[in-house]
Amino acid sequence: MSKFGFDKILKNWDKTKEEIAKELLVVTKEYFVKNFKSQNTKDTMNEAWSPLSEQYKKQKSKAGYGNKPTLQRTGKLLSALMNSIKTGSSKWSDCKLVVSNEYGIFHNKGTNKMPRRTFVLHTTLLEKVQIDSIYKQLNKIFK
């Protein structure tokens, strides 16, 4: 073993690179869930979602969904977001973040008739969270 401990660093790297992938998936998912639950796109400018139209509020209330938060009628979209880490194999580096919901994209991007309510978006704040997460994991290599 070298005086610098390069062998130990290489051994730690093999373990850490999988941890980095896992941690990035988890912090990214948590960031998107936080956006969804706060009904806000977090970035340098806090972009609150457009309020529901009065017509839609009445329709939602009449259907029995009362005062549930925006985009939370049945819970299917939030559930898809909460369960968005998809494993392709036993390796975390083969995993993906996928929101399996056919109408989530319309809420996220908006349509001609519906305002955009973005909850999945790469922002400067998310990038900072991800970079901090990577540094935290990389520091473990030298311990």
Secondary structure, DSSP 8 states (H G I E B T S, - for coil): --TT-HHHHHHHHHHHHHHHHHHHHHHHHHHHHHHHHHTEE-SSS-EE-----HHHHHHHHHTT-TT--TT-SSSHHHHHHHT-EE-SSSSGGG-EE----TTHHHHHH--SSS-----S---HHHHHHHHHHHHHHHHGGG-
